[in-house]
Amino acid sequence: MDFFHLFSVLIVLSAGFAYINFRILKLPNAIGLMFVSLIFSFIMLILGYYFPSFKESIAIKMEDINFSELLLEGMLSFMLFAGAIHIKFKDLNNEKLSILLFSTISVLISTFVIGFASFYLLNFMGIKVELIHAMLFGALISPTDPIAVLSILKTAGVTKSLETKIAGESLFNDGVAVVVFITILKLAKPGTDFDLTNILMLFGQEAIGGLLLGVALGYIGYKLIASIDNYQVEVLITLAIVMGGYTFAHYTHVSGPLAMVAAGLITGNQGKSKGMSDITAEYIDKFWELIDEILNAVLFVLIGLELLIIQTNQKIIIAAVILLFITLITRYISVYIPSIAVRLKERITQKTILILTWGGLRGGISIALALSIAPEYNKDIWVTITYVIVCFSILVQGMTIGKFAKKMQSK
């Protein structure tokens, strides 16, 4: 019952923040929620400073949450499926090479560069961390979040090609980054063998197995949906795909996140075009948009509460600011290197690379992965750094990407 009460509080706060944003701030949802959550975090910190008993009661409630189970095995499945269901195969096919390279090569480059950079920087500053834990941070901060930026870029009048690159890359790099994160998490366990063959086998089992499972789930779901015409039942079937599919992925030791991406793509394309009426397609779109908005709002509130109880200091804040700039530079490098190969098949300009760099916002996925790290893996350090980067990403990059894209295109 305690968990139910806590979740009720999170939903009430999320609704309150969304209302404040809609009535007063009038910012895009993700940006407005992050801004109100930031103010909320500061209020919580002040209350915790003057009323220690209040801080202790929050800490007790937060300790009851198994973040790894809630986020990695719960919320992520819904978020990734919700993102995938809106992507069209036709659009993906036109930009397939860039999306493939940006969502794989870029993620791996970003993970290792940021991982090594954070390891050496933090240890140089006297903050002791292990390399494997720094790699976890590199993996969790690498995926980009298109939710906030796409609505802004549409008003900036960017090309359909660029819009698809951002949406497609974000969708697949979320799945790939989570697989990399979970692989590193398994390797971080004491006594794990670091043999390269084992690492590749583990990654291959997670990635390939996850995609195959997702295709099977999507196809079964499509067949069931096509055999009836009742939007309530069809919405329930999509829920069953996510919840049942993710549970099955867990027990078969394959990647649930990639399974959800594949299942979402098939449901959103094959399912919509051949198996659903227009009314059903509309209900399913709105249902999953709402699920995505709710979960992102809950994540922003959760990290605001988590900040109240984590141990941080001035050194970590300074390191976070430095890593913020390292993350931006790495984003440019990780997009530029694959773009050399992309130019062989598709047209991609320096302006596009710059827009992809500044438009590569970090959001809910990064927060979810940071919160899921075990305390013994320096969770406090990584959550603080992630919060600083996500705040800058959404509030600064998110607020300026529209003008930046217009300026790039006018040139």
VEXVEXNU-532010 format. One record per residue (C-alpha): residue number from 1; residue in one letter; x, y negated, z negated. Coordinates in nm, 3 decimals, always signed. Layout:
N
+-----+---+---------+---------+---------+
!   k ! r !    east !   north !      up !
+-----+---+---------+---------+---------+
! NUM ! A !       X !       Y !       Z !
...
+-----+---+---------+---------+---------+
This chain:
411
+-----+---+---------+---------+---------+
!   k ! r !    east !   north !      up !
+-----+---+---------+---------+---------+
!   1 ! M !  +0.000 !  +0.000 !  +0.000 !
!   2 ! D !  +0.295 !  -0.235 !  -0.068 !
!   3 ! F !  +0.400 !  -0.208 !  +0.295 !
!   4 ! F !  +0.044 !  -0.288 !  +0.405 !
!   5 ! H !  +0.043 !  -0.600 !  +0.187 !
!   6 ! L !  +0.381 !  -0.710 !  +0.323 !
!   7 ! F !  +0.271 !  -0.653 !  +0.683 !
!   8 ! S !  -0.048 !  -0.851 !  +0.610 !
!   9 ! V !  +0.166 !  -1.142 !  +0.487 !
!  10 ! L !  +0.380 !  -1.124 !  +0.803 !
!  11 ! I !  +0.072 !  -1.134 !  +1.028 !
!  12 ! V !  -0.082 !  -1.425 !  +0.833 !
!  13 ! L !  +0.243 !  -1.624 !  +0.852 !
!  14 ! S !  +0.282 !  -1.543 !  +1.224 !
!  15 ! A !  -0.073 !  -1.663 !  +1.292 !
!  16 ! G !  -0.009 !  -1.979 !  +1.090 !
!  17 ! F !  +0.313 !  -2.054 !  +1.279 !
!  18 ! A !  +0.144 !  -1.994 !  +1.615 !
!  19 ! Y !  -0.140 !  -2.230 !  +1.515 !
!  20 ! I !  +0.103 !  -2.505 !  +1.406 !
!  21 ! N !  +0.288 !  -2.471 !  +1.735 !
!  22 ! F !  -0.029 !  -2.479 !  +1.945 !
!  23 ! R !  -0.187 !  -2.774 !  +1.765 !
!  24 ! I !  +0.118 !  -2.988 !  +1.684 !
!  25 ! L !  +0.440 !  -2.890 !  +1.863 !
!  26 ! K !  +0.284 !  -2.762 !  +2.190 !
!  27 ! L !  +0.605 !  -2.579 !  +2.283 !
!  28 ! P !  +0.627 !  -2.248 !  +2.474 !
!  29 ! N !  +0.528 !  -1.975 !  +2.226 !
!  30 ! A !  +0.870 !  -1.817 !  +2.169 !
!  31 ! I !  +1.041 !  -2.156 !  +2.127 !
!  32 ! G !  +0.769 !  -2.297 !  +1.902 !
!  33 ! L !  +0.762 !  -1.986 !  +1.681 !
!  34 ! M !  +1.140 !  -1.992 !  +1.644 !
!  35 ! F !  +1.132 !  -2.362 !  +1.551 !
!  36 ! V !  +0.858 !  -2.320 !  +1.288 !
!  37 ! S !  +1.032 !  -2.006 !  +1.155 !
!  38 ! L !  +1.355 !  -2.205 !  +1.120 !
!  39 ! I !  +1.175 !  -2.467 !  +0.909 !
!  40 ! F !  +1.012 !  -2.184 !  +0.712 !
!  41 ! S !  +1.356 !  -2.029 !  +0.647 !
!  42 ! F !  +1.488 !  -2.354 !  +0.501 !
!  43 ! I !  +1.180 !  -2.391 !  +0.279 !
!  44 ! M !  +1.230 !  -2.031 !  +0.159 !
!  45 ! L !  +1.599 !  -2.101 !  +0.084 !
!  46 ! I !  +1.509 !  -2.412 !  -0.118 !
!  47 ! L !  +1.237 !  -2.224 !  -0.311 !
!  48 ! G !  +1.480 !  -1.938 !  -0.375 !
!  49 ! Y !  +1.741 !  -2.182 !  -0.510 !
!  50 ! Y !  +1.503 !  -2.352 !  -0.755 !
!  51 ! F !  +1.292 !  -2.046 !  -0.840 !
!  52 ! P !  +1.518 !  -1.738 !  -0.868 !
!  53 ! S !  +1.223 !  -1.516 !  -0.970 !
!  54 ! F !  +1.056 !  -1.596 !  -0.636 !
!  55 ! K !  +1.371 !  -1.492 !  -0.452 !
!  56 ! E !  +1.390 !  -1.167 !  -0.650 !
!  57 ! S !  +1.028 !  -1.074 !  -0.572 !
!  58 ! I !  +1.091 !  -1.126 !  -0.198 !
!  59 ! A !  +1.410 !  -0.918 !  -0.223 !
!  60 ! I !  +1.221 !  -0.628 !  -0.385 !
!  61 ! K !  +0.956 !  -0.633 !  -0.112 !
!  62 ! M !  +1.219 !  -0.647 !  +0.164 !
!  63 ! E !  +1.408 !  -0.351 !  +0.015 !
!  64 ! D !  +1.093 !  -0.140 !  +0.056 !
!  65 ! I !  +1.117 !  -0.175 !  +0.435 !
!  66 ! N !  +1.317 !  +0.081 !  +0.629 !
!  67 ! F !  +1.428 !  -0.163 !  +0.901 !
!  68 ! S !  +1.596 !  +0.102 !  +1.111 !
!  69 ! E !  +1.278 !  +0.311 !  +1.127 !
!  70 ! L !  +1.041 !  +0.015 !  +1.165 !
!  71 ! L !  +1.238 !  -0.162 !  +1.437 !
!  72 ! L !  +1.436 !  +0.101 !  +1.629 !
!  73 ! E !  +1.163 !  +0.365 !  +1.621 !
!  74 ! G !  +0.858 !  +0.140 !  +1.615 !
!  75 ! M !  +0.851 !  -0.219 !  +1.735 !
!  76 ! L !  +1.112 !  -0.180 !  +2.011 !
!  77 ! S !  +0.903 !  +0.080 !  +2.194 !
!  78 ! F !  +0.606 !  -0.157 !  +2.214 !
!  79 ! M !  +0.819 !  -0.456 !  +2.317 !
!  80 ! L !  +0.998 !  -0.275 !  +2.599 !
!  81 ! F !  +0.681 !  -0.114 !  +2.736 !
!  82 ! A !  +0.506 !  -0.453 !  +2.724 !
!  83 ! G !  +0.789 !  -0.611 !  +2.923 !
!  84 ! A !  +0.803 !  -0.332 !  +3.182 !
!  85 ! I !  +0.431 !  -0.317 !  +3.256 !
!  86 ! H !  +0.435 !  -0.661 !  +3.424 !
!  87 ! I !  +0.727 !  -0.595 !  +3.663 !
!  88 ! K !  +0.648 !  -0.505 !  +4.026 !
!  89 ! F !  +0.846 !  -0.236 !  +4.215 !
!  90 ! K !  +0.836 !  -0.449 !  +4.531 !
!  91 ! D !  +1.008 !  -0.741 !  +4.358 !
!  92 ! L !  +1.262 !  -0.510 !  +4.193 !
!  93 ! N !  +1.344 !  -0.345 !  +4.525 !
!  94 ! N !  +1.434 !  -0.680 !  +4.683 !
!  95 ! E !  +1.686 !  -0.753 !  +4.406 !
!  96 ! K !  +1.782 !  -0.395 !  +4.313 !
!  97 ! L !  +2.160 !  -0.430 !  +4.343 !
!  98 ! S !  +2.188 !  -0.745 !  +4.131 !
!  99 ! I !  +1.946 !  -0.608 !  +3.867 !
! 100 ! L !  +2.132 !  -0.274 !  +3.853 !
! 101 ! L !  +2.475 !  -0.435 !  +3.810 !
! 102 ! F !  +2.365 !  -0.716 !  +3.576 !
! 103 ! S !  +2.180 !  -0.473 !  +3.348 !
! 104 ! T !  +2.467 !  -0.220 !  +3.325 !
! 105 ! I !  +2.809 !  -0.366 !  +3.408 !
! 106 ! S !  +2.720 !  -0.702 !  +3.251 !
! 107 ! V !  +2.599 !  -0.537 !  +2.929 !
! 108 ! L !  +2.913 !  -0.323 !  +2.898 !
! 109 ! I !  +3.146 !  -0.620 !  +2.968 !
! 110 ! S !  +2.956 !  -0.833 !  +2.718 !
! 111 ! T !  +2.952 !  -0.561 !  +2.450 !
! 112 ! F !  +3.327 !  -0.501 !  +2.460 !
! 113 ! V !  +3.438 !  -0.865 !  +2.502 !
! 114 ! I !  +3.214 !  -0.994 !  +2.222 !
! 115 ! G !  +3.289 !  -0.688 !  +2.007 !
! 116 ! F !  +3.667 !  -0.734 !  +2.025 !
! 117 ! A !  +3.639 !  -1.115 !  +1.995 !
! 118 ! S !  +3.422 !  -1.097 !  +1.682 !
! 119 ! F !  +3.649 !  -0.831 !  +1.526 !
! 120 ! Y !  +3.969 !  -1.034 !  +1.570 !
! 121 ! L !  +3.806 !  -1.369 !  +1.486 !
! 122 ! L !  +3.638 !  -1.254 !  +1.166 !
! 123 ! N !  +3.946 !  -1.069 !  +1.039 !
! 124 ! F !  +4.164 !  -1.370 !  +1.128 !
! 125 ! M !  +3.930 !  -1.586 !  +0.914 !
! 126 ! G !  +3.960 !  -1.343 !  +0.623 !
! 127 ! I !  +3.620 !  -1.179 !  +0.675 !
! 128 ! K !  +3.694 !  -0.806 !  +0.676 !
! 129 ! V !  +3.497 !  -0.603 !  +0.932 !
! 130 ! E !  +3.563 !  -0.277 !  +1.118 !
! 131 ! L !  +3.599 !  -0.265 !  +1.496 !
! 132 ! I !  +3.314 !  -0.014 !  +1.539 !
! 133 ! H !  +3.078 !  -0.246 !  +1.347 !
! 134 ! A !  +3.189 !  -0.542 !  +1.559 !
! 135 ! M !  +3.101 !  -0.335 !  +1.867 !
! 136 ! L !  +2.752 !  -0.289 !  +1.722 !
! 137 ! F !  +2.722 !  -0.668 !  +1.716 !
! 138 ! G !  +2.854 !  -0.688 !  +2.072 !
! 139 ! A !  +2.581 !  -0.447 !  +2.185 !
! 140 ! L !  +2.294 !  -0.614 !  +1.999 !
! 141 ! I !  +2.375 !  -0.967 !  +2.117 !
! 142 ! S !  +2.421 !  -0.869 !  +2.485 !
! 143 ! P !  +2.058 !  -0.816 !  +2.598 !
! 144 ! T !  +1.870 !  -1.123 !  +2.721 !
! 145 ! D !  +1.505 !  -1.209 !  +2.658 !
! 146 ! P !  +1.298 !  -1.343 !  +2.950 !
! 147 ! I !  +0.980 !  -1.421 !  +2.753 !
! 148 ! A !  +1.056 !  -1.784 !  +2.675 !
! 149 ! V !  +1.257 !  -1.872 !  +2.983 !
! 150 ! L !  +1.033 !  -1.733 !  +3.259 !
! 151 ! S !  +0.735 !  -1.957 !  +3.181 !
! 152 ! I !  +0.967 !  -2.259 !  +3.180 !
! 153 ! L !  +1.142 !  -2.162 !  +3.504 !
! 154 ! K !  +0.807 !  -2.120 !  +3.679 !
! 155 ! T !  +0.727 !  -2.486 !  +3.607 !
! 156 ! A !  +1.077 !  -2.578 !  +3.732 !
! 157 ! G !  +0.986 !  -2.420 !  +4.067 !
! 158 ! V !  +1.268 !  -2.165 !  +4.092 !
! 159 ! T !  +1.264 !  -1.911 !  +4.374 !
! 160 ! K !  +1.087 !  -1.577 !  +4.337 !
! 161 ! S !  +1.425 !  -1.409 !  +4.390 !
! 162 ! L !  +1.580 !  -1.582 !  +4.087 !
! 163 ! E !  +1.271 !  -1.520 !  +3.875 !
! 164 ! T !  +1.285 !  -1.147 !  +3.958 !
! 165 ! K !  +1.661 !  -1.132 !  +3.884 !
! 166 ! I !  +1.605 !  -1.278 !  +3.536 !
! 167 ! A !  +1.299 !  -1.064 !  +3.455 !
! 168 ! G !  +1.443 !  -0.741 !  +3.600 !
! 169 ! E !  +1.784 !  -0.786 !  +3.443 !
! 170 ! S !  +1.634 !  -0.864 !  +3.102 !
! 171 ! L !  +1.402 !  -0.565 !  +3.118 !
! 172 ! F !  +1.673 !  -0.310 !  +3.202 !
! 173 ! N !  +1.954 !  -0.464 !  +2.998 !
! 174 ! D !  +1.730 !  -0.441 !  +2.691 !
! 175 ! G !  +1.702 !  -0.065 !  +2.745 !
! 176 ! V !  +2.072 !  -0.020 !  +2.830 !
! 177 ! A !  +2.188 !  -0.236 !  +2.537 !
! 178 ! V !  +1.973 !  -0.037 !  +2.293 !
! 179 ! V !  +2.123 !  +0.289 !  +2.427 !
! 180 ! V !  +2.475 !  +0.145 !  +2.385 !
! 181 ! F !  +2.382 !  +0.021 !  +2.034 !
! 182 ! I !  +2.241 !  +0.360 !  +1.927 !
! 183 ! T !  +2.542 !  +0.542 !  +2.075 !
! 184 ! I !  +2.783 !  +0.319 !  +1.880 !
! 185 ! L !  +2.564 !  +0.356 !  +1.569 !
! 186 ! K !  +2.601 !  +0.735 !  +1.590 !
! 187 ! L !  +2.977 !  +0.701 !  +1.642 !
! 188 ! A !  +2.998 !  +0.471 !  +1.337 !
! 189 ! K !  +2.886 !  +0.750 !  +1.104 !
! 190 ! P !  +3.176 !  +0.884 !  +0.892 !
! 191 ! G !  +3.342 !  +1.195 !  +1.034 !
! 192 ! T !  +3.219 !  +1.142 !  +1.391 !
! 193 ! D !  +3.460 !  +1.257 !  +1.664 !
! 194 ! F !  +3.568 !  +0.972 !  +1.895 !
! 195 ! D !  +3.648 !  +1.205 !  +2.185 !
! 196 ! L !  +3.570 !  +1.034 !  +2.520 !
! 197 ! T !  +3.388 !  +1.341 !  +2.653 !
! 198 ! N !  +3.158 !  +1.344 !  +2.351 !
! 199 ! I !  +3.087 !  +0.972 !  +2.393 !
! 200 ! L !  +3.001 !  +1.012 !  +2.763 !
! 201 ! M !  +2.786 !  +1.320 !  +2.690 !
! 202 ! L !  +2.599 !  +1.134 !  +2.415 !
! 203 ! F !  +2.545 !  +0.828 !  +2.636 !
! 204 ! G !  +2.441 !  +1.044 !  +2.934 !
! 205 ! Q !  +2.196 !  +1.249 !  +2.729 !
! 206 ! E !  +2.038 !  +0.935 !  +2.586 !
! 207 ! A !  +2.023 !  +0.740 !  +2.915 !
! 208 ! I !  +1.941 !  +1.006 !  +3.177 !
! 209 ! G !  +1.718 !  +1.204 !  +2.942 !
! 210 ! G !  +1.531 !  +0.887 !  +2.844 !
! 211 ! L !  +1.467 !  +0.785 !  +3.205 !
! 212 ! L !  +1.346 !  +1.134 !  +3.302 !
! 213 ! L !  +1.113 !  +1.149 !  +3.002 !
! 214 ! G !  +0.980 !  +0.800 !  +3.086 !
! 215 ! V !  +0.905 !  +0.899 !  +3.445 !
! 216 ! A !  +0.721 !  +1.211 !  +3.325 !
! 217 ! L !  +0.521 !  +1.012 !  +3.066 !
! 218 ! G !  +0.434 !  +0.743 !  +3.319 !
! 219 ! Y !  +0.319 !  +0.997 !  +3.577 !
! 220 ! I !  +0.104 !  +1.191 !  +3.327 !
! 221 ! G !  -0.046 !  +0.864 !  +3.203 !
! 222 ! Y !  -0.117 !  +0.754 !  +3.562 !
! 223 ! K !  -0.296 !  +1.081 !  +3.641 !
! 224 ! L !  -0.511 !  +1.054 !  +3.328 !
! 225 ! I !  -0.595 !  +0.688 !  +3.396 !
! 226 ! A !  -0.679 !  +0.759 !  +3.762 !
! 227 ! S !  -0.927 !  +1.031 !  +3.663 !
! 228 ! I !  -1.158 !  +0.793 !  +3.469 !
! 229 ! D !  -1.294 !  +0.438 !  +3.483 !
! 230 ! N !  -1.329 !  +0.311 !  +3.126 !
! 231 ! Y !  -1.100 !  +0.031 !  +3.015 !
! 232 ! Q !  -1.123 !  +0.117 !  +2.641 !
! 233 ! V !  -1.002 !  +0.474 !  +2.701 !
! 234 ! E !  -0.737 !  +0.361 !  +2.951 !
! 235 ! V !  -0.594 !  +0.108 !  +2.703 !
! 236 ! L !  -0.581 !  +0.390 !  +2.445 !
! 237 ! I !  -0.393 !  +0.608 !  +2.696 !
! 238 ! T !  -0.125 !  +0.339 !  +2.736 !
! 239 ! L !  -0.095 !  +0.323 !  +2.356 !
! 240 ! A !  -0.060 !  +0.702 !  +2.347 !
! 241 ! I !  +0.217 !  +0.686 !  +2.609 !
! 242 ! V !  +0.415 !  +0.449 !  +2.386 !
! 243 ! M !  +0.356 !  +0.604 !  +2.045 !
! 244 ! G !  +0.354 !  +0.969 !  +2.148 !
! 245 ! G !  +0.634 !  +0.923 !  +2.402 !
! 246 ! Y !  +0.865 !  +0.747 !  +2.157 !
! 247 ! T !  +0.806 !  +1.016 !  +1.894 !
! 248 ! F !  +0.880 !  +1.289 !  +2.151 !
! 249 ! A !  +1.200 !  +1.103 !  +2.256 !
! 250 ! H !  +1.310 !  +1.094 !  +1.893 !
! 251 ! Y !  +1.275 !  +1.471 !  +1.851 !
! 252 ! T !  +1.439 !  +1.553 !  +2.185 !
! 253 ! H !  +1.731 !  +1.314 !  +2.116 !
! 254 ! V !  +1.690 !  +1.104 !  +2.431 !
! 255 ! S !  +1.658 !  +0.727 !  +2.465 !
! 256 ! G !  +1.312 !  +0.613 !  +2.362 !
! 257 ! P !  +1.378 !  +0.253 !  +2.482 !
! 258 ! L !  +1.471 !  +0.362 !  +2.836 !
! 259 ! A !  +1.179 !  +0.607 !  +2.838 !
! 260 ! M !  +0.945 !  +0.316 !  +2.756 !
! 261 ! V !  +1.096 !  +0.101 !  +3.034 !
! 262 ! A !  +1.045 !  +0.379 !  +3.292 !
! 263 ! A !  +0.695 !  +0.466 !  +3.165 !
! 264 ! G !  +0.597 !  +0.097 !  +3.162 !
! 265 ! L !  +0.714 !  +0.047 !  +3.520 !
! 266 ! I !  +0.513 !  +0.344 !  +3.650 !
! 267 ! T !  +0.204 !  +0.243 !  +3.450 !
! 268 ! G !  +0.231 !  -0.117 !  +3.569 !
! 269 ! N !  +0.276 !  -0.022 !  +3.934 !
! 270 ! Q !  +0.138 !  +0.323 !  +4.021 !
! 271 ! G !  -0.119 !  +0.308 !  +3.744 !
! 272 ! K !  -0.248 !  -0.040 !  +3.828 !
! 273 ! S !  -0.251 !  -0.010 !  +4.206 !
! 274 ! K !  -0.396 !  +0.341 !  +4.239 !
! 275 ! G !  -0.553 !  +0.432 !  +3.906 !
! 276 ! M !  -0.716 !  +0.122 !  +3.755 !
! 277 ! S !  -1.008 !  -0.104 !  +3.839 !
! 278 ! D !  -0.942 !  -0.479 !  +3.837 !
! 279 ! I !  -1.118 !  -0.512 !  +3.502 !
! 280 ! T !  -0.903 !  -0.238 !  +3.343 !
! 281 ! A !  -0.582 !  -0.389 !  +3.484 !
! 282 ! E !  -0.678 !  -0.729 !  +3.339 !
! 283 ! Y !  -0.754 !  -0.581 !  +2.995 !
! 284 ! I !  -0.430 !  -0.382 !  +2.989 !
! 285 ! D !  -0.224 !  -0.687 !  +3.092 !
! 286 ! K !  -0.382 !  -0.905 !  +2.823 !
! 287 ! F !  -0.358 !  -0.633 !  +2.557 !
! 288 ! W !  +0.016 !  -0.579 !  +2.608 !
! 289 ! E !  +0.087 !  -0.953 !  +2.637 !
! 290 ! L !  -0.079 !  -0.996 !  +2.298 !
! 291 ! I !  +0.114 !  -0.704 !  +2.145 !
! 292 ! D !  +0.440 !  -0.858 !  +2.268 !
! 293 ! E !  +0.356 !  -1.203 !  +2.131 !
! 294 ! I !  +0.254 !  -1.062 !  +1.791 !
! 295 ! L !  +0.569 !  -0.851 !  +1.753 !
! 296 ! N !  +0.800 !  -1.138 !  +1.850 !
! 297 ! A !  +0.622 !  -1.363 !  +1.600 !
! 298 ! V !  +0.656 !  -1.099 !  +1.326 !
! 299 ! L !  +1.029 !  -1.060 !  +1.403 !
! 300 ! F !  +1.091 !  -1.435 !  +1.369 !
! 301 ! V !  +0.910 !  -1.437 !  +1.033 !
! 302 ! L !  +1.099 !  -1.124 !  +0.919 !
! 303 ! I !  +1.440 !  -1.273 !  +0.989 !
! 304 ! G !  +1.330 !  -1.590 !  +0.807 !
! 305 ! L !  +1.253 !  -1.380 !  +0.498 !
! 306 ! E !  +1.572 !  -1.176 !  +0.540 !
! 307 ! L !  +1.781 !  -1.495 !  +0.533 !
! 308 ! L !  +1.653 !  -1.557 !  +0.182 !
! 309 ! I !  +1.827 !  -1.248 !  +0.044 !
! 310 ! I !  +2.139 !  -1.199 !  +0.258 !
! 311 ! Q !  +2.477 !  -1.306 !  +0.124 !
! 312 ! T !  +2.649 !  -1.561 !  +0.344 !
! 313 ! N !  +2.905 !  -1.839 !  +0.311 !
! 314 ! Q !  +3.062 !  -2.130 !  +0.498 !
! 315 ! K !  +3.323 !  -1.910 !  +0.666 !
! 316 ! I !  +3.057 !  -1.688 !  +0.822 !
! 317 ! I !  +2.861 !  -1.993 !  +0.947 !
! 318 ! I !  +3.177 !  -2.137 !  +1.109 !
! 319 ! A !  +3.253 !  -1.798 !  +1.265 !
! 320 ! A !  +2.895 !  -1.783 !  +1.396 !
! 321 ! V !  +2.932 !  -2.122 !  +1.567 !
! 322 ! I !  +3.260 !  -2.013 !  +1.732 !
! 323 ! L !  +3.104 !  -1.684 !  +1.841 !
! 324 ! L !  +2.812 !  -1.878 !  +1.984 !
! 325 ! F !  +3.048 !  -2.042 !  +2.237 !
! 326 ! I !  +3.229 !  -1.711 !  +2.296 !
! 327 ! T !  +2.892 !  -1.549 !  +2.372 !
! 328 ! L !  +2.808 !  -1.820 !  +2.629 !
! 329 ! I !  +3.148 !  -1.789 !  +2.801 !
! 330 ! T !  +3.118 !  -1.409 !  +2.798 !
! 331 ! R !  +2.770 !  -1.435 !  +2.951 !
! 332 ! Y !  +2.917 !  -1.630 !  +3.244 !
! 333 ! I !  +3.203 !  -1.379 !  +3.288 !
! 334 ! S !  +2.969 !  -1.078 !  +3.261 !
! 335 ! V !  +2.743 !  -1.222 !  +3.534 !
! 336 ! Y !  +3.023 !  -1.352 !  +3.758 !
! 337 ! I !  +3.218 !  -1.023 !  +3.783 !
! 338 ! P !  +2.922 !  -0.809 !  +3.908 !
! 339 ! S !  +2.811 !  -1.096 !  +4.136 !
! 340 ! I !  +3.122 !  -1.035 !  +4.348 !
! 341 ! A !  +2.979 !  -0.695 !  +4.444 !
! 342 ! V !  +2.624 !  -0.834 !  +4.470 !
! 343 ! R !  +2.739 !  -1.079 !  +4.741 !
! 344 ! L !  +2.809 !  -0.782 !  +4.971 !
! 345 ! K !  +2.436 !  -0.707 !  +4.994 !
! 346 ! E !  +2.241 !  -1.002 !  +4.854 !
! 347 ! R !  +2.273 !  -1.379 !  +4.861 !
! 348 ! I !  +2.385 !  -1.519 !  +4.525 !
! 349 ! T !  +2.533 !  -1.867 !  +4.475 !
! 350 ! Q !  +2.739 !  -2.030 !  +4.202 !
! 351 ! K !  +2.428 !  -2.227 !  +4.103 !
! 352 ! T !  +2.236 !  -1.903 !  +4.053 !
! 353 ! I !  +2.515 !  -1.769 !  +3.829 !
! 354 ! L !  +2.505 !  -2.088 !  +3.620 !
! 355 ! I !  +2.125 !  -2.067 !  +3.584 !
! 356 ! L !  +2.152 !  -1.698 !  +3.488 !
! 357 ! T !  +2.417 !  -1.792 !  +3.231 !
! 358 ! W !  +2.224 !  -2.076 !  +3.065 !
! 359 ! G !  +1.893 !  -1.889 !  +3.108 !
! 360 ! G !  +2.026 !  -1.577 !  +2.936 !
! 361 ! L !  +1.838 !  -1.636 !  +2.611 !
! 362 ! R !  +1.876 !  -1.406 !  +2.313 !
! 363 ! G !  +1.555 !  -1.324 !  +2.129 !
! 364 ! G !  +1.345 !  -1.057 !  +1.963 !
! 365 ! I !  +1.550 !  -0.752 !  +2.071 !
! 366 ! S !  +1.872 !  -0.896 !  +1.922 !
! 367 ! I !  +1.693 !  -0.983 !  +1.597 !
! 368 ! A !  +1.538 !  -0.636 !  +1.575 !
! 369 ! L !  +1.873 !  -0.459 !  +1.627 !
! 370 ! A !  +2.055 !  -0.687 !  +1.378 !
! 371 ! L !  +1.794 !  -0.624 !  +1.109 !
! 372 ! S !  +1.819 !  -0.247 !  +1.168 !
! 373 ! I !  +2.192 !  -0.234 !  +1.079 !
! 374 ! A !  +2.265 !  -0.055 !  +0.751 !
! 375 ! P !  +2.390 !  -0.278 !  +0.461 !
! 376 ! E !  +2.720 !  -0.086 !  +0.444 !
! 377 ! Y !  +2.799 !  -0.192 !  +0.802 !
! 378 ! N !  +2.828 !  -0.561 !  +0.700 !
! 379 ! K !  +2.462 !  -0.627 !  +0.776 !
! 380 ! D !  +2.464 !  -0.970 !  +0.605 !
! 381 ! I !  +2.743 !  -1.096 !  +0.833 !
! 382 ! W !  +2.585 !  -0.973 !  +1.157 !
! 383 ! V !  +2.233 !  -1.094 !  +1.070 !
! 384 ! T !  +2.366 !  -1.443 !  +0.991 !
! 385 ! I !  +2.566 !  -1.466 !  +1.314 !
! 386 ! T !  +2.276 !  -1.327 !  +1.520 !
! 387 ! Y !  +2.036 !  -1.580 !  +1.365 !
! 388 ! V !  +2.264 !  -1.874 !  +1.452 !
! 389 ! I !  +2.307 !  -1.756 !  +1.814 !
! 390 ! V !  +1.935 !  -1.679 !  +1.863 !
! 391 ! C !  +1.835 !  -2.018 !  +1.714 !
! 392 ! F !  +2.070 !  -2.203 !  +1.951 !
! 393 ! S !  +1.969 !  -1.984 !  +2.242 !
! 394 ! I !  +1.594 !  -2.039 !  +2.205 !
! 395 ! L !  +1.589 !  -2.396 !  +2.073 !
! 396 ! V !  +1.869 !  -2.551 !  +2.282 !
! 397 ! Q !  +1.898 !  -2.335 !  +2.594 !
! 398 ! G !  +1.523 !  -2.267 !  +2.603 !
! 399 ! M !  +1.437 !  -2.636 !  +2.575 !
! 400 ! T !  +1.683 !  -2.743 !  +2.846 !
! 401 ! I !  +1.677 !  -2.458 !  +3.101 !
! 402 ! G !  +1.390 !  -2.614 !  +3.298 !
! 403 ! K !  +1.575 !  -2.943 !  +3.356 !
! 404 ! F !  +1.901 !  -2.756 !  +3.414 !
! 405 ! A !  +1.742 !  -2.534 !  +3.682 !
! 406 ! K !  +1.585 !  -2.836 !  +3.855 !
! 407 ! K !  +1.919 !  -3.016 !  +3.853 !
! 408 ! M !  +2.100 !  -2.714 !  +3.998 !
! 409 ! Q !  +1.841 !  -2.672 !  +4.273 !
! 410 ! S !  +1.837 !  -3.043 !  +4.362 !
! 411 ! K !  +2.211 !  -3.020 !  +4.426 !
+-----+---+---------+---------+---------+
